[in-house]
Amino acid sequence: MTDLRWLRLTLVLGLGLAAWAGALVAKGGFFIDMHEGDTLHLLDMIMRMAAGEWPHLDFMTPIGVLAIAPISAFVAAGSTAGQAILLAQVAVALALLPAVIRVAASRIPGAWGYLYGLYVLALVLAVIHGDAARVVSISMHYNRWAWALAYIALPLVLLPPRGPARPALDGAIVGLALAGMALTKMTYFIAFLPPVALALLIARDGRAIRAAVMAGLAVAVVVTILAGPAFWLAYAGDLLTVAGSEFRAMPGDSIDLVVSGPEHLTASLALSAAVVLLRQTAAKTAGLILLVLLPGFVYVTWQNWGNDPQWIYLLAFVVLALRPGPEVVNRRGWNLRQALTLVAVVALANGAPSAINVVSSPLHHLSRDTEDMVPLVTGNPALADVLGDKERYWRRYIRVPGDGPGTGLEAFAAQVETDEPVMLAGAPVEDCSSEAGYTAVFTVIARDLEAAGYAGSAVFGADLLSGFWLFGDFRPLKGGAPWHYDGLPGIGNADYVLVPHCPMSTDVRDRVAKALVAEGVALTQVRDTPLYALYRPEP
């Protein structure tokens, strides 16, 4: 790495980071288009951790502590939630900047190093998870952050250094990146640890291996000191709960479609071609590691909602860096530099819609028309600068079957196999669900509970989300789940069980009802309104 290249990269990436950061914070709030349910889930976790709670120990979630801590730290320091979300993205990008510069300068040649570095920063700073829809959303920000860590760790083990080797430094960066994945979203650590370890073992670089292990262990020790040894068991328990949940087993396409479906086949073929062609060059080991990475790429993409293959640009950068000289041909006479260039072009074109969306999302946020936007959470000044569409938040739409008695459709409905009606406290639950209007519903329920004398209580919600404490004078449920995955998390600490008459998710409501019966929790109804029924649990 030359000093001049290092300085140029620092200047270009620093200016890019500053431009994106300015676009994010200049609006004076955080204005989203969609995924308000995911945003409520994030706000619930942020506010809990800002109040001193720890994920896994105090509330149930498979999301790692590093996905929440940067945001909650700003809230604890006095920032409002919207400001904290945006500032946390900038802080994470700044923290990763030295490692990104190291990878770009020592592994990615020419102008591609600048594009690589800018894209990694864009992944951290974006306000969209990917795909091609031009909207603003903070949903699954932890996936973007984990991908950025993967973009740092993988080139360091796939690509040879350009210039003086610094194995201890590179190994430490790899170890810290893997630890960051484990504490942001464990899926990435599980997927990428084996190929990273294999690459380091094949290279037989003892200094890099020792540095990686020591860096990872150092992070584990710090977390154990701060949270206690029970943190790791609780984290494992949450991960196992979600892995065993039928409700959250597959958040998007089936795994065969993620490999060979119309949206993914080109990416899969590009990676396969890269493996075959690299094995015909001097970069045989990199080709092997890419082959080992394929299952991990597929697994992470399959496990993430939206199934956006964010690895495709990483493949392009790696292939461009590994191209041989123009004189190298294979047995068939193919020019391998040209062939690998073609693979990279295919990868870049395949990932372009998502990449353009990621890169431009801060500018899209800056240009928003916010005239009809209202706070997602009412009555809470700390959350007042997270805003969105008034109609989506205030107008409630309900989905109900339209083929009941008197419609003339009964004969057709009878031919469709349906589940037996779910019973709750001796009565069947309603067959309806809410499609929008979550802000209005949460607000009215919270105000009604307060007026009825239930302020200060801890409420277990039989629905996907139950963050009533964000909207009113209630206690967060100890051991509860900001996003319900399975079981009855926190039920032993609940003063009341609230069952929406038309929940966000009938699947969750029905699973909770069945779990209450299975666990022998009796319910005594204490209140019934057009929006909800309230029960006192009797163990």
N, C-alpha and C positions, 0 to 999 in steps of 0.2 A: 504494500500500500504506500503510494507516494504521498508526501505531505500536501502537494498541490491537489491531488484527487480528493484527499480527505477534506481539505478546505472547501473545494467546490461542492462536494456532496453535502457538507454541513450547511453551506450557504443556500443551496437549492432546496434541500429538504426542510431547512429551518424556515425559509420563506413560504414554502408550500404549507407547512404546519400553521404558520401565523395567519396565512390567508384563510384557510379553512376554519381555524379557531375564531377569527374575527367574524366570519360569516355566521358561525353558530351563535355567538353570544350577542351580536349586534341587535338582534330582534327584541331583546328585553324580556323574553319568556320562551317557553318551549311549546310549539304549536304542532300538533300531530293530526294526521288524517285518519288513521285506522289503528286497530289493535288496542282499543281502550281497555279491554279486559286484561291483556298482557301488561299494560301500563299500570293499572290498579294493582296487579300482582307485584310489580316491581316497587311501586310506592309503598306497599305494605311491608315488604322486606327492608327497604331503605329506612323507613321510619322506625321499625323495630330495632335495627342495628344501631341507628343513631341514638336510640334510647338506652343502649347498653346490652341488648340481646345479641346472642350469637346464633347464626344459622346452624341447624342440626341439633344443637343443645337446647335452644329455647323455642325454635319453630322448625317445622318439617319442610325441607326442600332438597331436591337433588342438585340445585345450583350451588356452585362453590362460593366461598367467602370472598374471594377476590373479585367476583362479579358484582358484589354489593358494597364492599368496604370503601372503594374510592369515592363512591357517590355519598354514602352515609357519613363519611368523614367531613365532606363539605357541609352537609346538613347539620352535623353536630357543631361545626364551627360557626353556624349562623346563616348559611345560605338557604334560600327557598329551594324546593325540590327540583323545579325545572332548571334553575340556574345551576344547581348541584350536578344534575345529570350531564349538562353540557360541559361544565368545568371539569368533571371527572374524565370525560373523554379526552379533553386537552391534556390533563395531567398524565393519563396513561400513555398518550402519544409521546409526551416529553420524556417519560420514564423509559420508553422503548427506543427513543431516537438514537442513542449511542450504539446500541446493538444493531439497529437497522443500518446505520452508517458503516459499521464494521463488516456486515455481510455484503452490502453493496460495493464497498471498496475492495474487499479481498476476494470476492467470489463471482460477482456479476460484471462482465466486461462492458466497456464503452458506455454508450448512452442507455443501454438496458439497465445499468445499475441505478441510474437516476429514476427511470420509470418503475423499477422494482421498489425502490425506497418510497417513492410517492404513493404507490398503490398500497403498500403495507400501512403507511400512515392514514391513507384514506379508509382502510378497513376499520381502523380504530375510531376515526372521527366521523364516520358516516352516521346518518340518521335514517337508515333503511337497512334491512337485513340482506338485501340483494334482489334478485329477480328483475323484471323489467317494468313493474308498475311504478309510475312517477308519483310517489306519495312519501310522506314523512311518517316514520314510526321508530320507536325505540325498542320494539319487540326483538327479543333474542340478541341484544347487544353483546351478550357474553359469547355468542357464537363468533361474532366478528373479532372480538378480542382474542379468542382462542385461535382463530385462523391466523391472526397476525403473529402470534407466538409460534405457530407452526411454520409460517413463512420465514421466521428467524432461525429456528432450530434445524429444519430440514436441509437448506442449502449448505449449512456448515458441515454436515456429514456427507452430503451428496457430491459436493464440488471441491476440487482441490484448491488450495490457496493460491492466489495470484500475488506473488511477492513473498516476503519473509513469513514463514509459518509461525503462528503463535498458539500452539496447541492448548496450553493452560487457559488462556483467555477464551478461546473458542469453546473448549470443553465446559468452562464455567458458564458461558452464555447458554449453551445447550442444556445444561443441568437446570439453570434458572428458568429457561423457557418451558421445560417439561414440568417443573414444579408449578409454574404459573398455570399451565393447562390443567393440572390435577386440581388446583384450587379455584379454577374458573369454571371449567366443565370437564368432568372426569372422562367423558367419552373420548376426548381428544388425547388425553394421556394414555388411555388404554389402547387406542388405535395406533399411536405413533411411537410409543416406547419400544416395541419389538424391532421395527426397522431401524430406529436410531441406534439401539444397542447393537444390532447386527452390524451396522456400518462401522461403528467404533471398534468392534471386535475384529472385523476384517482388516481394518487399517492398522491394528495392533499398536495403537498410539496410547501407551500407558499414561502419559501426562494428561492427555485429553480425557481419558476415562476417569482417572482419579479426580480431576477438576470437576467433571460433570457430576460424579457421585457426591463429592463433598459439597458442591453448591446445592444440590437437591436436598441432601441431609440437613444442611444449614437452614434451609427454608422450613423443613419439617420440625426442626428443633425450635425455631422461633415461634411457629404456630402452636406447638405443644406448650411452650412456656406461657403464651398469651391466653390460650383457650383451655389448656389442660389435656391430659391423655384421653379423656372420655370423648373429646371432639372427634377423633378418628373413628371410634366405634359408632358414634352417632351418625357421622357422615356415611359410613358403610351401610348402616341400617336404612338411611333414607334412600340411598342408591338401590339397595336390594328391594325396597318397597316399590319404587317406581319401575324397576326392571320386571317385577312380578305382577304389575298392574295390567289387567286386560284393557282398561280404559286408555292407557297411555303407551301401549305396546308398540304402536306404529303410527306416528304422527303425520304421515304423508303417504307417498306411494309405496307399494310393496318393493322388496329388495330386488326382485328380478327386473322391475321397471326402472329402478335407479341405475341398473347396469345396462339394460338393453332397450329401454323405452325410447320413444321418438325424441324426447328432450335430452336424453343422456347418451345415446348410442355413439354420436360423433365424438364426445369426450372420451368414452371408453376406448374407442378405436384409436384415437390419437395417442392415448397413454400406451396402449398395446404396441402401436407402431414405434413409439419412442423406445420402448424396452427392446424390441427386436433390432432396431437400427443401432442403438447404443452398444448392444452386445457384439456388434460387428466392428466397433471402433476400439480405441484404447480405453474407453470409459466403460469397460465391461462390468465393473463393480457397481457403478452408478445405475446401469441398466438393471442389474439384479435387485438393487435396493428399491428402485421404482416398481419392479414387479412385486416385491414384498409390501410396498406401500399401497398397492391397488386395493386390497381388501379393506385397509384402513380408510382410504378415501371414500370407498363405497359405503362403509359402515357409518362414518360420520355424516355423510350426505343423507343416507337413509334415515338416520336417527333425528335429523334436524327437520323441523316443520318447513315446508316449502321445497325441500330437496334441492337446494341451489348448490351446484358443485363448485364451490369457491376454490378448490384445488387446481382448477384448470389453468389459471394464470401462473401459479407456482410451477406447474409443468412446463409452461412456455418459457419462463425465465431459466429454468434448469437446462432445458434442451438447448436454448440459445447459448448458454455458457459452455456447454459441452461439445459444441460442433467442432469437428476436426478441421484440419487445413483443407484447402480446395483440391489437393491432389489425392485425397483418400477416397478409394472406391471399394465396393464389396465384390464378391465373386461374380455377381451378375453385371458388373460394370457400372452400377449406380454410384453417382457422386454422393457420398454420405453427408457432406456438408449441405448440399442442396436438399437432400431428402429430409434431413433434420430441420432445416429452415422451413420446409413445407409443413412439417408436423407442427412447428411452433406457430406458423401462420394460421393453421386450422384451429389450434388451441386458442389463440388470441381472438379469432373471429367468433368461435363458439362462445367464449365467455364475455364478449363485448357488451351485450345488452345489460347484463348484471354489473359488469365493471363500470360502465358509463353511469349507471344509476347510483352506484356506491360513491363514485368520485364526485358527482354533481349534487348529491343530496344536501350537503350544507348550503349550497347556493340556492337550491330549491326552497329550503327552509327560510332563507333570507328574503326571498321574493314572494313569500306567502301573502295572500289577502286575508287578514285576520279580523275583519269587521264583524262577522257573525260568530266568532269563536267565544266560548265560555269555559270556565274552569271545569276540569274533569271531576274534581272533588269540591263540594260546596262546604262552606262553613269552617274551613281550615286554612288560615292564612299561610301556613308553611307550604301548602300544596297549591296555592292559588295561581301560580305561574305555569302550570301544566294545563294547556287549553286545547280545545278541539271544536268540532262542528256542533252547533246548537241543536240541530235536528237529530243527529245521532245520539246526543246525550240526553235530550229532554223529551223526545217523542218515543213512547214505548210501542213496539210492534210485537204482536203475539202470534205464534205459529200453533194452529190447532188442526186436528183432523176435520175434513169437510165432507165426510161420507157417513155421518151418523144417522140415527132414525129421523125419518121425515124428509131426507134429501133425495130419495129415490135411488141412491147409490148403494144401498145396504147389501144387495146381492153380490155386487162386485167386491165390496169390502170384506164380505164373509169368505171370499176365496183367497185372501191374503193372510199368510201366517203371521200372527202377532204374539207377543209375550203375554203371559197372564198379568192382570192388573196387580200392581205393587200395592201392598197394604202398609199403612203407617198409623200407629195408634188405633188399630181396628177399623180404619176406613181407607178406601182406595184413594190414591193420589190422582191429581188431575193430569190429563194427557195434553199438556200444552207447554210451551217454552217461550221465553222472551228473546227477541232477536235484536233489540236495541233499547235505548232509553235507560241505560244502567245508572247514570248519574241521578236521574229523577227517582228511580226506584230506591236506590240506596238512601237518598236524601229523605224521602218521605217515610221510609221504614225507620230510619234513625230518629227522626223527629217524633214519630208516633211512639216509639219505644220510650223515649225520654219523657214525653207527656204522660205516658201510662205508668211512670214510676220505676222504669227498669234501667235508668242511668247508672253508670258505674259497674254494670254487670259484664261478665265475659260470655260472649255468645258464640255457639257453634252453629255455623250455617250449613244446611244440607244442600250445598250448591258448589259450583266450581270455585267461586270467590265468596268470601265472607268477611270482608274488611269493613264491617260496620263501624269499628272503632276509629277509622279515618274520618268518618262523617259526623261523629257525635261523641258524647261523653260516655265512652265504654272502655273497658280494659281489653288490650290484645289478649287473645286466648293463649295461655301458656301451653306450649307443645302443639299448638294448632298449625294448620297448613295454609299459608297465603293463597296457594293454588292447590286444590284438592286432587290428589292422585289415587288414593286408595285408603280403605280402612276408616278408622274414627280417630284421627290424630287430635289429641288434646281433649277428648270427650270427658275424661276424668276431672278436668279443671273447668268445665263449662257450667255456668249457672243455668243457662237455658239453651235449647235447641230451636233454631228458627228455620222453618220450612217454607220457602217461597211457593205460592200457589202456581206460578208459572216460572220455573227457575231458568237460569241461563243454560243449564245442562240437565235434561231429564235423566241422562245416564248416571250422572253423579248423584242426583237426588235419589234415584232408585237404588243405587248401590249403598248409599248411606242408610236408607230405610231397611234394606236387607241385613246390613251389618249390625244395626241396632238390635234387630231380632236375634241374630246369631250370637251377639255378645250379651244378650239378656238385659238390655237397657230398656226399662219401661218408661213411657212418656205420659205425663199428665198435662193436658192442654190447659194453659192459663190465659190465652188470648187468641182471638181469631179476627182477622181483618180481610178486606178484599185483596190485599197484597200478600199476606203471609199468615201462618199459624205459628204460635209460640208455645213451646212445651218445656216443662221442667223435667229433666232426666232423673230417674230413680234407679240407682244401680241394682 
